[in-house]
Amino acid sequence: MIDLSGTWLGTYWQGESATRFEAIFIQSGNSLTGRILDDSSLGEAQLSGEVIGRRLSFIKRYLMIRNTSVDYVGTVSEDEDFIQGQWTIKGDDIGPWEARRSGESLTLNLEIQGSKVASPLGGVAQGIVRV
């Protein structure tokens, strides 16, 4: 059985615009939960879904925007390190997405006092950073 648990770095496209994201997948059996942090003003989201064979599907719900959810479907590569699929919002908006398994845990709580650090999602953080 595929285990998608861990950190994934990806991109989704909306029209000509690409947005990077970091996802933490937690898989238990066929159940998939976790969090996604978009490199945009939309910010953090929770996800819940399922994995069946090499196919996954989940719903992403943003924490700061009520009543907005995004449906994702995708297929996991044979080596289990790459996912490719599409997302939809209420059937009106649709686009491709992809993600690669990350060898690093980029969401560890970082405590940096008074120094600037380049964020893995772009930009600069200062002070104490909890991603």
LINDAWO-V381730 format. One record per helix or strand. SS is the DSSP state (2 for helix, 1 for strand). FROM is the first residue (numbers start at 1). LEN is the number of residues. If there is no record, write none. Layout:
SS;FROM;LEN
SS;FROM;LEN
This chain:
1;6;9
1;17;12
1;31;8
1;44;9
1;55;8
1;69;8
1;82;8
1;93;9
1;110;9
1;124;6
